[in-house]
Amino acid sequence: MRLSAFPPFKVIAEAIDIITSREKLKQTATTPLYSNAFYLMLNTGVTSFLGFFFWMIVARFYTEAEVGFSSAIISAISLLAVISLAGLNVSLVRFLPHSDKPPELINSCYTLSGLISLVIAGICVAGVGFWSPVLVFVKQNAVFTAAFVVFALLWTLSSLVDSTFVAGRRAGFVLSKNTIYSVLKLPLPILFVPFFHTFGIVASWGIALAVALAVSIFLFLPKVQGSYKPVPTLRFSLLKDMWRYSGGNYLANLFMACPAYILPLMVVNILSAEQNAYFYIGWMMAGLLFAIPGAISTSLFAEGSHFEDKLKENVTRSLKFTYLLLVPAVIVLVLVGKWLLLAFGQSYSLNALHLLWVMSLSSLPLALSYIYTGILLVTGRIKELIAIWGFIALGTLLASYLVMPVTGIIGIGYAWLGAQTIVAIYVLARRLSV
C-alpha cells in the first residue's frame, strides 16, 4: 500500500466533502471503525481534560517533590499492571468476538491477571529498596504497602475491562468508566493533603479507580455481555488458544508501556523528584496527541478482528483520519503549550516547555507505528510487532539513560523522537503492508 495514494490535500478535500454532506457525515458517524475510534479519542480527551485539572489541583496543594514522587509511584503501579496483564487484554479483543463462552473467558482472564498482579506487586514492594531506593518509604508504611498492592490489582482489572468493551464494539462504556474515574478523583487530593502528603495523590487516583471499576463490572459489563456475572474462574481450556497469541502480545505490550512507566522512575532516581514532576506533566500533555493514533489503531484492530477482509480499506481510512486530526492538534499544542503549562505553575512552564514541543512533534512518526501495530495484530505478525516496539523501548531507555545526566529531561524527548522516526522510516519502506 502506497502512502502516496492519499496525499495531504486529497485527505483534506475528502474530509471537507464528508463534513459538508449530511448523508456522508451520517454514514461516517455510524461506521464502527470511526465510532469506536471516536469514543476512544473522546475518552482520552475527557480524561486528559479532567486530568489536567487533577494535576493542576495537585500542583497547587503539593510540592514539586511530592508530585515527582507520586507520579513515580503511579508509573510503577501502571507498569506492574501491564506486566500482570500477560497480553490477555489484547487477546480478549482478538478472541472474545468468536468465543462460545464469553462470560467464562472474561472471568478467566480477569482471575488469572488479578492473581499475577497480587504476586508481582508484593514482590515489587519487597524489593523497592533495590529498584528504586527513593521510594522505600512505601515499604516502611503498612497502609502504603497494602494500597500499592491493591491499586496494582485494580489497574490490571481496569485495563481488562476496557479491552472487553472494545471487543464488544462498545467503546462508549470505556468513556463512561473513565469519566466517572476522572471526576471522582478531582476533590480527593485536597482532602488527603493533611493525612498522606505524597501518597495522598496516589490514594486519590486509586480510590476513584476502585469506584469506577465497580460500576463498570456490575452495571456496564452485563450490558455488553448479557449473561455476564463476575465470578472468580480459571478455565484453562478456554485460555489455551490464547497462550501463543498472548505470549507475543505480552512482550509487545511490555515494550509499548516501558518508556511511559520506566522513564519517570529513571528521572526521579537519576535527576530529582522535582525534575520528574516537570517531565511527567510534559509527557502527560503530549500523551493527548499520542492518544489520537492510539485510539484509531485500537479501533482498527477491533474491526479487523471482526472483518479481516476489509483490513486494507480500513487501514487507508485510519491513516486519513489520524493525520487529519493529528496535524492541527500538534500545531495547536506547540503554539499554546506555554500557557497550558503555566496553569500548573511558572516553574512547569520554564522547565517542561521544550520537552513538550519535542514530544508533540514525535506524535507524527508515532502515528505510523500505531497504525502499523493494528495491522500486525490483525494479521498475527507478532514477531515483527515485538521487534518494532522492542527497538523503540530499548532505544529510548538506553539513549535517555546515557544523555539524561548531561541534557536533563529534554534529552529524553530527543531519544523518543529519534526512535520513533527510525521506525516510521521502516514502516514507510514496508509501505504499510497488509
N, C-alpha and C positions, 0 to 999 in steps of 0.2 A: 504494500500500500504506500503510495507516494504522498508526502505532505503537500507537495505542490498542487495536489488536486483541490486543496481548499486554502488558497492564499487569504491573507487578512481582509482584503477588500471584498472578496467574494463572501466570506463569513459574515461580515458586517451587512452587506447587501441582503443576504438571506435572512439575517436576524431582523432587519427592518421590514422585510416582506412579511415575516411571521407576525411581528408586532402590529403592523397596520392592517392585518387581515383577521377579522373576528373568528372566522372559521378555522384558519390555520393556528391561531392562538389557542383556541379551544382544543384542537387536535393535539397540539404540543403539550398543553397542560395535563391532558388525560393519558399521555403516553407514559407507561410505568417507568421507563428509563429516566425521563425528566422529572416526573412527580416524586419518585423516591429520592432522586438526587436533590430536588428542591427541598424536600423535608429535611434531608440530612444537612444541607447547607443552612437552611433556616434554623435547624437545631444548633449548629455551630455559631451562627450569627447571634441567636438569643443567648446562648450560654456564654459566648465571648463578651457580649454587651454587658450582661449581668456580672460576668467575671471581672470586667474592668471595674465595676462599682465595688465588687467584693474586695479586690486588691487595693482600690483607692481608699476604702474604709480601713483596711489593714494598714496601709501606709500612713494614715493619719493617727492611728492609735498604737502602733507598734514601731519599734526602732528598725532601722535598716538591717541590723544584725539579726533581729528576731525574724524579719521577713526572709532573710537569707537562709537561716537555719530551718524554718518551717517549710520553705519551698524545697529544700534538700530532702527533708523527711517525706514530703508528699511525692517527690520524684522517686524516692526509694520504694515507697509503698506501691506506686504505679508500676515500677519495674518488676517488683515481685509478682504483681497481678499478671503481667504479661508472661512471666516465666510459668506461673501456675496454670495459665490457660492451656498450655500444651498443644497449641494450634487448634483446639477444638472450636474456638469462636469462628474461624474461617471455615472449618469443616461443617459446622452447622448450616452455614449459608449454602454450601455446596450439596449437602446430603439430606437436609431436613425436607426440602420440597418433594423428594422421592421416597421418603420413609413410610413404611407400612404402620409403624407405631410411633408417631411423633411425640406424644407425651412422655413415653418411656425413654426415648432417645434424648429428649431435652433434659429430663431429670438425671439421666446417667451422666451426661456431660457436666451438669451443674454439680453433682455429687463428687465426681472424680476431681474436677478442678478445685472444688472447695476444700477437699481433703489435702490436696497437694499444697494449696496456699497456706493452710494452717501449719503444716510441717515446715515449709520453706521459710515462712515468716518467723517461726520460732527459732530456727537455726540462724536466721539473719540477725535477730536481736541478740542472740547469744554471742555472735561474733562481731558485733558492731565496733568494738574497740580495735579490731584488726582492719576492717574495710573502710571505716570512716570514724576515726578517733574523735573528731569534733562533735559527733552525735552520740557519744557514750552516755549522755545524761538520760537518753531514752531507756537504756537498760537499768539505770540506777533508780528508777521510779516505777513501782509496780503498776500504777494506773496507766502510765505512758506505755509500758510494755504491753499490757493487755489491749489497750486501744490500738496500738500499732498492728498487732496480730489480727484483731477483729476487722480493722479498716482494710487490711490487705485482702481478707476474705470477701468483704463487701464489694470492693472494687473489682475483684475477679468475677463475682457473680453479675455485677452490673454490666461488664463487657459482654458476657454471655447472653444476658437478656437483650441487649442491643442487637446482637447477631441474630437472635431468634426473631425479633421484629423485622429485621431486614430480610431474613429468609422467607418470612411470610408476606413480604412485599407490603408491610405496614409500617414504614419508617416514620409515619406520623406519631406513633407511640414513643419512638426514641425522643422526638421533640417534646412530647408531653412529660416524659420521665425526667428529662434533663432540665426542663423549665421548672418543675417542682423543686428539684435539687438546687438549682441556681438561685431561686427566690428565697428558699428556706435558709440558705447559708448566709444571706446578707446581714441580718442583725446579730448573728451569733458571736462574731469576733468581739463586738463591743461588750457583750455580756460576760465573755470569758477572760477579758483582759486582767481583772484583779486576781483571778484564780490560777491561770495556767501560763500566762505570758506567751512564750514561743509556741507551746503546744496548744494554746487557745485557737490559733489559726488552723492547726491540724484537726482539732476537735470539731470546729465549725464545719469544716469540709466533710469529715466522716459522719457526723450525726445527720446532717442534711442528706447525705448519700443513703444512709440507712432508711430514712423515711421514704425517699423517692423509690428505692428498691422494693420496699414492702408494698407500696401502691402498685408498682409495675407487676410484681409477681402475683398478687392476689386479685387485682382488678383488670389490668391490661392484658396479661398473657392469656387468660381464658377467652378473650375476645379474638385473639389471633389463632389460638388452638382451642376449639370449643370444648373439648373434653379434658383440658389440662388441669391437673391439681399438683401442687408442689409436694412431692413425696421423695425423701432420700432413696435413690435407686442406683444400682450398679448392674447393668445388663451388658456384659462384655460381648455377648453375641451380637448386639446391635452396634457396638463400637468397633468391632474388628475390621469392618470395611473402611473405617475412617482412619485407622492407625497409620497406614502408609502415607496417605494424603496429609494427615495431621502432623506426622513427623517432619516432613519437609516444610510445611507451613509454620511449624513451631520455630524452626531456625530462622525462617524468613521474618516472622513476626518479631522475634528477638532482635534481629538486626535492624528492623524498621524502628523499633522502640528505643534501642540503645542510646542513640545520640540525645534524644529529648530527656531521657531519665538519668543517664550516667553523667552527662555534661554538668548539670547542677552540682552533683556530688564531687566532681573534679574541681569545679570552681571554688566551692566552699572549703575544700581541703588544701588546694594549691594557692589560691589567691586569698579570699576572705569571705565572710558571710555577707558583708556589705556589697562586694563586687558580685556575689551571687544574686543578690536582690536586683541589681541593675540588669544582669544577664537574664534572669528569669522573666522579668517584666518585658524586656525587649523580645525575647523568644516567644513569649505568650502572645504579644501583639502580632508578630509575624505569622504566628500559627493560624490566625484568622485567614490569611491568604493560603496557607498550606491546606486548609480545610476545603477549599473550593475543588481542586483536583482530587483530593482525598474522597470527598463525598461522591463525586461523579464516578470515580474509579470503583467505589463500593457498589454503586447502583449498576454500573456496567457489569460487574461480577455477578450480582444478583440476577440481572436479566439474562446474562449468558448462561447461568446455571439452569434457567427455565427454558430458554430458546437459543441453543448454541448455534443454530443455523443462521441466526440473524446477527452474529457477532461482528462481522466485518462492517455491516451497516451501522451498528451501534457504536463501534469504535470511531467511525467518522463523525457521527453525531456528538459523541463525547468530547472529541477534540475541539470541534467548533464551539460547543457550549462552554468548555473550560476556558479557552483563551478569550472568548467574548466577554466573560465575566472577570477573568483574572487581570488582563492588561489594564483596564480602567481602575481596578481595585489597587493594583500596585502603584499606579501614578498618584492616586488619592492618598494612600498611606505614606508615601515618600514626602508628599507636599505638606501634609498636616501632622505627621508623626511627632514633630517637636512639641506642638500644642497638646497632643494627646498625652505625651509623656509628662508634660507639666502638671497634668491633673493628679499625678502621683507625687509630685514634688519637684523642686528645682534640681535637686541632685540627680534624679532619674533622667531628666531631660539632658543634663550635661554629660552623663556617663553612658547612656544607653542609645542615644540617637544614631550614631554611626553604625552601631550593630544592627539597629532596626532597618536602616537603609540597605545594608548588605544582605540581610536575611530576606527582606522584601524582594530584592532582585533575584534571589535564589529560587523563589517560587516559580519563575518562568521555566527553567530547566527541570525543576522538580515535577512540574505538571506532566512532562513526557514520561518520567519514571513511574508516576502513579497510574497513568492510563495504560502503560505497558504492563504494569503489575496486574491490572484487571484482565488483560489478555492472557498473561501467563497462568493466572489462577484458573480461568475457564478452560484453557487448553491443557492444563495439567503439567506444564513445563516448570516444575518446582525447582529443579537444579539450577536453571537459569535465573529464577527468581531469587534463590539463595545467593547466587554469585553476585548479582546486581546489588542487593541490599547489604550483603556482607562487605562489598567494596566500599559502599557509601559509609557504613557504620565504622568499620575499622579504619578507613582512610581519614574520616573526620575526627575520630577519637585520638588516633596516633598523632596526626598533624596538630590538633588542638593541644595535646599534652606537651608537644615539643615547642610550640610558639607561645603558649599562654603566659609563661613566666616573663617573656620579653615584651609581647604586644598587649597583654591584657585580654579582655573579653572580645575585642574586635578581631583578634586572630582566629577565634572560634568561627566567627562569621565567614571569614575568607576560606577557612578549611572546609566548611559546609558547602559554600558556593562552588569551590573547586571540585569537590567530589560529585556534586550534582551535575555540573557542567560536563564532566568526563562521561558520566553515564548517559546524559542526554545525547551526546555525540554518538555514543554506541547505539542508542535506540534509533536515532536518525539513520545511521548506517544500516541498521536492520530493517528500516522502513516499516516499523511497527508491524512486523509480520504476524499474521493471524494463523 
